[in-house]
Amino acid sequence: MAESLQDGQVLKVRDLEVKFYTYAGVVNAVSRISFEVYEGEVVALVGETGCGKTVTTRALTRLIEHPGRIENGSALFKRRNNEVVDLLKVPEEVIRDIRGNEIAYVFQDPTSALDPLYTVGTHIVETVTNHRKVKAKEVLRDAIRLLKEVVIPSPELRVKNYPHELSGGMRQRAVIATSLSNSPKLLIADEPTTNLDVTIQAQILELLKNLQAKYKMSLILITHNLGIVAEISDRVYIMYAGKIVEEALTTDLYYKPLHPYTQLLLRSVPNPLKRIEKLESIPGVVPSLINPPPGCRFYPRCPYATDVCRREEPSMIEVEPRHRVACWLYLKR
């Protein structure tokens, strides 16, 4: 294998490309993006709706359905036994073993993630027994323990409840408990607080942060909420129109955003420490991913765009230690 993982890396994605072949045309959903995740790290994928965040993470375990297709790339992953595999190329039985076991998901809508015909306990039992030969009674005891860990009251009773008998916040906690049932190395949380009220959002975030530290797992958090990013993540990747445009440590991104898109995103977020009359908005609209513009995909909305931005796509460069950006403002021409 040409590439290998560096010390401490649990995941290394290179040149990932995903396309959807629709009647309207070919949608370039993810265009040759690269990123890494280290052991015990929280990484945030941030961007507007439709920028490719969810497609990126679903491609890791080959959950891209027709008419989508993974066209290119590699995704090296370090398994529990320290074996390094390419998630995009391993046989189907291997990826089935990894999916839900070593890489688990917390989806945006807990209602769609839970089968209404099964109890919370049954969801956890099936998730475990699909990957390990254990007795259901033993797993049921673990299910009660997991529900207690995710702070569901009266777990001995709730384990027998059906999804409709739980509140939205408790359903999401049940999904988190199910995702943790096999002690994954990597947890992917896809907008886990979107459908919850503000108080419950804070509780779920705090829960994810505590569980990530307790289980020493890596976490990829998908969000468009920069407030959430500041609360929980170690590093951030900013995505725009199917591409990664900036990568930085979370603190560096907030104190010194480099890409014009990141700067505009931060200006559109309320700051409780400053009194402002009006929030700024980003002019224009996200370009079509069927016919994306040549050059930099952000140039039609960028206040600093020049002729070279329209003609040529900028490459990703390291401007400061661990702070990379794809923008002609920082490239020698």
C-alpha positions in Angstrom: 0.0 0.0 0.0 1.5 3.3 -1.1 0.2 5.4 1.8 0.2 4.5 5.5 -1.0 6.0 8.7 1.2 8.2 10.8 1.6 7.8 14.5 -1.7 8.5 16.3 -3.8 8.5 13.2 -7.0 6.4 13.2 -8.3 7.6 9.8 -6.6 9.1 6.7 -8.8 10.1 3.8 -7.1 11.0 0.5 -8.7 12.4 -2.7 -12.2 11.2 -1.9 -14.6 11.8 -4.8 -18.3 11.0 -4.8 -20.7 11.7 -7.7 -24.5 11.2 -8.1 -25.7 10.3 -11.6 -29.1 11.9 -11.8 -31.5 12.6 -14.7 -30.6 16.3 -14.3 -26.9 15.6 -14.7 -23.9 14.4 -12.7 -23.8 16.0 -9.2 -20.2 16.5 -8.0 -21.1 16.0 -4.3 -17.6 15.5 -3.0 -14.6 16.6 -5.1 -11.3 15.0 -4.1 -11.1 16.0 -0.5 -8.5 14.9 2.0 -8.5 14.9 5.8 -7.2 13.0 8.9 -8.6 12.0 12.3 -6.3 11.2 15.2 -7.0 8.9 18.1 -9.0 10.5 20.9 -9.7 13.6 18.8 -12.9 15.5 18.0 -12.9 16.8 14.4 -15.7 19.0 13.1 -16.8 19.1 9.5 -18.5 22.5 9.0 -20.4 24.0 6.1 -23.8 25.0 4.7 -26.5 22.4 3.9 -25.6 20.5 0.8 -21.8 21.1 0.9 -21.1 17.4 1.1 -20.5 16.8 4.8 -22.9 13.8 5.3 -21.9 12.3 1.9 -18.3 12.4 3.0 -18.8 10.4 6.2 -21.3 8.0 4.7 -18.7 7.2 2.0 -16.3 6.0 4.7 -18.5 2.9 5.3 -19.8 2.7 1.8 -23.3 3.8 2.6 -23.6 5.7 -0.6 -26.8 4.4 -2.4 -27.8 4.5 -6.1 -27.5 6.8 -8.0 -24.4 7.7 -6.0 -21.0 6.3 -6.7 -17.6 6.6 -5.0 -15.4 7.4 -7.9 -12.0 7.9 -6.4 -9.9 8.0 -3.2 -8.7 6.0 -0.3 -9.7 5.9 3.4 -7.1 4.2 5.6 -8.5 3.1 8.9 -6.8 1.5 11.9 -8.8 -1.3 13.3 -8.9 -2.5 17.0 -6.3 -5.2 16.2 -4.1 -2.4 14.7 -4.6 -3.7 11.2 -4.8 -0.8 8.7 -7.4 -1.3 5.9 -8.7 0.9 3.1 -12.4 1.2 3.8 -13.2 1.9 0.2 -11.5 -1.3 -1.1 -12.0 -4.0 1.5 -14.4 -6.8 0.8 -18.1 -6.3 1.6 -18.1 -8.7 4.6 -15.2 -6.7 6.2 -16.9 -3.3 5.8 -20.1 -4.9 7.3 -18.1 -5.9 10.3 -16.6 -2.4 10.7 -19.9 -0.6 10.1 -21.8 -0.2 13.4 -19.0 -1.9 15.3 -15.7 -0.1 14.9 -17.2 2.9 13.1 -20.6 3.9 14.5 -23.1 6.7 13.6 -25.4 9.1 15.5 -27.8 10.4 12.9 -29.6 13.7 12.7 -33.1 12.3 13.2 -33.3 9.7 16.0 -36.9 8.8 14.9 -35.6 7.5 11.5 -32.7 5.7 13.2 -34.9 3.7 15.5 -37.3 1.0 14.3 -40.8 1.8 15.8 -41.5 -1.9 16.1 -38.6 -2.7 18.4 -37.9 -1.6 22.0 -34.8 0.4 22.9 -33.2 -2.7 24.5 -33.8 -4.7 21.4 -32.0 -2.1 19.3 -28.9 -2.4 21.5 -29.1 -6.2 21.7 -29.3 -6.6 17.9 -26.4 -4.1 17.3 -24.2 -6.2 19.6 -25.2 -9.7 18.5 -24.7 -8.8 14.9 -21.0 -8.5 15.5 -20.3 -10.7 18.5 -21.4 -14.1 19.7 -23.0 -13.3 23.1 -26.2 -14.1 24.8 -29.0 -11.6 24.5 -29.6 -11.7 28.3 -26.0 -10.6 28.9 -26.3 -7.8 26.3 -29.6 -6.6 27.9 -27.7 -6.0 31.2 -25.2 -3.9 29.2 -28.1 -2.1 27.5 -29.4 -0.9 30.9 -25.8 0.2 31.9 -25.5 2.1 28.6 -28.9 3.8 29.1 -27.7 4.9 32.5 -24.4 6.2 31.0 -26.4 8.4 28.6 -28.4 9.8 31.5 -31.7 8.2 30.7 -33.7 8.0 34.0 -35.1 4.7 35.1 -33.0 2.7 32.6 -34.5 -0.6 33.8 -37.9 0.6 32.6 -36.8 2.6 29.6 -35.0 -0.4 28.1 -38.5 -1.9 27.5 -39.9 1.3 25.9 -40.6 1.7 22.2 -39.3 4.9 20.5 -42.7 6.6 20.4 -42.8 6.4 24.2 -39.6 8.5 24.6 -39.1 12.3 24.1 -36.9 13.6 21.3 -34.0 14.1 23.7 -34.3 10.6 25.1 -34.6 9.1 21.6 -31.3 10.7 20.7 -29.7 9.5 23.9 -31.0 6.0 23.1 -29.4 6.3 19.6 -26.1 7.3 21.3 -26.3 4.3 23.6 -26.9 2.0 20.7 -23.9 3.5 18.8 -21.7 3.0 21.9 -22.7 -0.6 22.4 -19.8 -2.1 20.6 -17.2 0.5 21.9 -16.4 2.0 18.5 -13.0 3.5 17.7 -14.7 6.2 15.6 -18.1 7.8 16.2 -19.6 10.0 13.6 -22.3 12.4 14.9 -24.3 13.9 12.0 -26.0 17.1 13.2 -27.0 15.3 16.4 -28.8 18.3 18.0 -30.6 19.8 15.0 -34.2 18.7 15.9 -33.8 19.4 19.7 -34.5 22.5 21.7 -31.6 24.6 23.0 -31.5 23.2 26.5 -31.5 19.6 25.3 -28.9 20.5 22.6 -26.5 21.6 25.3 -27.1 18.4 27.3 -26.5 16.2 24.3 -23.3 18.0 23.4 -22.0 17.7 27.0 -22.9 14.0 26.9 -21.1 13.4 23.7 -18.0 15.2 25.0 -18.0 13.2 28.2 -18.5 9.9 26.5 -15.8 10.6 23.9 -13.3 11.2 26.7 -14.5 8.2 28.7 -14.3 5.7 25.8 -11.2 7.4 24.4 -12.7 7.2 20.9 -12.3 9.6 18.0 -15.3 11.7 17.0 -16.3 13.3 13.7 -19.0 16.0 14.3 -20.9 17.2 11.3 -22.5 20.6 11.9 -23.3 24.0 10.4 -23.4 25.6 13.9 -20.1 27.3 14.7 -21.1 27.6 18.3 -21.2 23.8 18.7 -17.7 23.7 17.1 -16.2 26.0 19.7 -17.8 24.0 22.5 -16.6 20.5 21.6 -14.0 20.1 18.8 -10.2 20.1 18.7 -9.8 20.7 14.9 -12.1 22.0 12.2 -12.5 21.4 8.5 -14.5 24.0 6.6 -16.3 22.6 3.6 -17.8 24.5 0.7 -19.5 23.1 -2.4 -18.0 19.7 -2.1 -14.5 20.8 -1.2 -12.5 21.5 1.9 -11.4 25.1 1.9 -9.8 25.5 5.3 -8.3 23.3 8.1 -7.2 24.5 11.5 -7.1 24.0 15.2 -10.5 25.2 16.6 -8.9 28.1 18.6 -6.8 29.2 15.6 -9.9 29.2 13.3 -11.8 31.5 15.6 -9.0 33.9 16.3 -7.6 34.0 12.8 -9.9 32.7 10.0 -8.0 32.7 6.7 -10.5 31.8 4.0 -13.0 34.5 3.0 -15.9 32.0 3.4 -14.8 31.1 6.9 -14.5 34.8 7.8 -18.0 35.5 6.5 -19.4 32.5 8.3 -18.0 33.7 11.6 -19.4 37.2 11.0 -22.9 35.7 10.6 -22.8 34.2 14.1 -24.1 36.2 17.0 -21.4 37.2 19.6 -22.8 37.5 23.1 -19.8 39.7 24.1 -20.6 42.4 21.4 -23.5 44.6 20.8 -24.4 44.6 17.1 -27.4 46.1 15.2 -27.4 43.5 12.4 -25.8 40.2 11.6 -23.9 40.0 8.3 -25.0 37.5 5.6 -23.1 35.9 2.8 -24.2 37.3 -0.5 -25.2 35.1 -3.4 -26.1 31.3 -3.3 -24.1 28.1 -3.3 -23.2 27.1 -6.8 -24.8 24.1 -8.6 -22.8 21.0 -8.1 -23.9 19.7 -11.5 -22.1 22.6 -13.2 -19.7 24.1 -10.6 -17.9 27.2 -11.6 -14.3 26.9 -12.9 -11.5 28.0 -10.6 -12.4 28.6 -6.9 -16.0 27.6 -6.3 -16.5 30.5 -3.8 -15.4 33.2 -6.2 -18.9 34.3 -7.3 -19.7 35.2 -3.6 -16.2 36.3 -2.6 -15.5 40.0 -1.9 -11.8 39.5 -2.8 -12.2 37.5 -6.0 -9.7 38.3 -8.8 -9.3 37.0 -12.4 -7.1 34.1 -11.2 -9.9 32.9 -8.9 -12.2 32.6 -11.8 -9.7 30.7 -14.0 -7.7 28.4 -11.7 -8.6 26.3 -8.6 -6.3 27.1 -5.6 -4.4 24.3 -4.0 -4.4 23.7 -0.2 -1.3 25.2 1.4 -0.1 25.5 5.0 0.0 29.2 6.0 0.8 28.6 9.6 1.6 25.5 11.6 -1.5 23.2 11.4 -3.5 25.9 9.6 -4.1 25.2 5.9 -6.3 27.0 3.4 -7.2 26.8 -0.3 -7.2 30.5 -1.4 -5.4 32.6 -3.9 -4.9 35.3 -1.3 -2.1 33.2 0.2 -0.6 31.6 -2.9 2.2 33.0 -4.9 1.2 33.7 -8.5 
